[in-house]
Amino acid sequence: MMGDMWSIEERVGPAGMLHASWPATETHPSRRAIAVCRVTRPAVVLGSTQVEGVVDSRRAGARGIELVRRRSGGGAVLVTPGDPVWVDAWVPRGDPLWNDDVGRAFDWLGDAWTTALGAVGCQEMSAHRGGYAASTRWSSLVCFGGVGTGEVVTSDGRKVVGVSQRRNRNGAWFHSACVLEWDATELLGVLDLPDAERAAARLDLADAVTGVVDLVGTSDGGVIDGPTMVTALVDALPS
């Protein structure tokens, strides 16, 4: 088990708080760290360059979904207390896992998720290496509508794990989200889209994304859940 090489903690709170700061990276910036994050209420998390207007605030408010922004790029992600499995990682600058090439910095994390997924029965997974690919026309709006380097896909290209990063002088903070069960309906329901576009996006995204439970269903008689995936990922962390 490689988790002993890392500082591992659980962080629970609103999505905005979890994205705003990570105290461990400030108090011990020279140590690798993993944070298993769980939100206390659903939230749509926008990428750093998205405008808030992509979300219909009236619809979001009626559904009890808050709107927050992360400092990393990409499209909108819906996070709920149980899905996706949200794991952050911190790699200090100068660490053997550090890569000056921003586009390749995810490689180790994508490989770890690929190994973790294999351990729970998801076969023929791989970490994408070919640069960003807009697998649907919704890629600039919805994070899982496209595939970037380091993100994990099935053999037929459906995305299972999304990643993003932010850097400072001390290191790189990686966000990763592993889908358990994919249904874009709730996310699309709060985006500011005409009904026809919303329906088209749902169909396109249904073919472009899948989740762990969608792929393998159960393990040892029970549905694969967040703790199962976290354990598999910790076991797969590089030394």
Secondary structure as the mmCIF struct_conf table of DSSP 4:
data_model
#
loop_
_struct_conf.conf_type_id
_struct_conf.id
_struct_conf.beg_label_comp_id
_struct_conf.beg_label_asym_id
_struct_conf.beg_label_seq_id
_struct_conf.end_label_comp_id
_struct_conf.end_label_asym_id
_struct_conf.end_label_seq_id
HELX_RH_3T_P HELX_RH_3T_P1 MET A 2 MET A 5
BEND BEND1 TRP A 6 TRP A 6
STRN STRN1 SER A 7 GLY A 13
HELX_RH_AL_P HELX_RH_AL_P1 ALA A 15 ALA A 20
HELX_RH_AL_P HELX_RH_AL_P2 PRO A 23 THR A 27
BEND BEND2 HIS A 28 HIS A 28
TURN_TY1_P TURN_TY1_P1 PRO A 29 SER A 30
BEND BEND3 ARG A 31 ARG A 31
STRN STRN2 ALA A 33 VAL A 39
BEND BEND4 THR A 40 ARG A 41
STRN STRN3 ALA A 43 LEU A 46
TURN_TY1_P TURN_TY1_P2 SER A 48 THR A 49
HELX_RH_3T_P HELX_RH_3T_P2 GLU A 52 VAL A 54
STRN STRN4 VAL A 55 VAL A 55
HELX_RH_AL_P HELX_RH_AL_P3 SER A 57 ALA A 62
TURN_TY1_P TURN_TY1_P3 ARG A 63 GLY A 64
STRN STRN5 GLU A 66 ARG A 69
BEND BEND5 ARG A 71 SER A 72
BEND BEND6 GLY A 74 GLY A 74
STRN STRN6 ALA A 76 ALA A 76
STRN STRN7 VAL A 77 VAL A 79
BEND BEND7 PRO A 81 PRO A 84
STRN STRN8 VAL A 85 PRO A 92
TURN_TY1_P TURN_TY1_P4 ARG A 93 GLY A 94
BEND BEND8 ASP A 95 ASP A 95
TURN_TY1_P TURN_TY1_P5 PRO A 96 LEU A 97
BEND BEND9 ASP A 100 ASP A 100
TURN_TY1_P TURN_TY1_P6 VAL A 102 PHE A 106
HELX_RH_AL_P HELX_RH_AL_P4 ASP A 107 ALA A 119
TURN_TY1_P TURN_TY1_P7 VAL A 120 GLY A 121
BEND BEND10 GLU A 124 GLU A 124
STRN STRN9 SER A 126 ALA A 127
BEND BEND11 GLY A 130 GLY A 130
STRN STRN10 ALA A 133 ALA A 133
BEND BEND12 SER A 135 THR A 136
TURN_TY1_P TURN_TY1_P8 ARG A 137 LEU A 141
STRN STRN11 VAL A 142 VAL A 142
HELX_RH_3T_P HELX_RH_3T_P3 CYS A 143 GLY A 145
BEND BEND13 GLY A 146 GLY A 146
STRN STRN12 VAL A 147 VAL A 147
TURN_TY1_P TURN_TY1_P9 THR A 149 GLY A 150
STRN STRN13 VAL A 152 VAL A 153
TURN_TY1_P TURN_TY1_P10 SER A 155 ASP A 156
STRN STRN14 LYS A 159 ARG A 167
BEND BEND14 ARG A 169 ASN A 170
STRN STRN15 GLY A 171 CYS A 178
BEND BEND15 LEU A 180 GLU A 181
TURN_TY1_P TURN_TY1_P11 ALA A 184 ALA A 184
HELX_RH_AL_P HELX_RH_AL_P5 THR A 185 GLY A 189
TURN_TY1_P TURN_TY1_P12 VAL A 190 VAL A 190
STRN STRN16 LEU A 191 LEU A 191
HELX_RH_AL_P HELX_RH_AL_P6 ASP A 195 ALA A 208
STRN STRN17 VAL A 209 VAL A 209
HELX_RH_AL_P HELX_RH_AL_P7 VAL A 212 VAL A 216
STRN STRN18 THR A 218 SER A 219
TURN_TY1_P TURN_TY1_P13 ASP A 220 GLY A 221
STRN STRN19 GLY A 222 VAL A 223
HELX_RH_AL_P HELX_RH_AL_P8 GLY A 226 ALA A 236
#
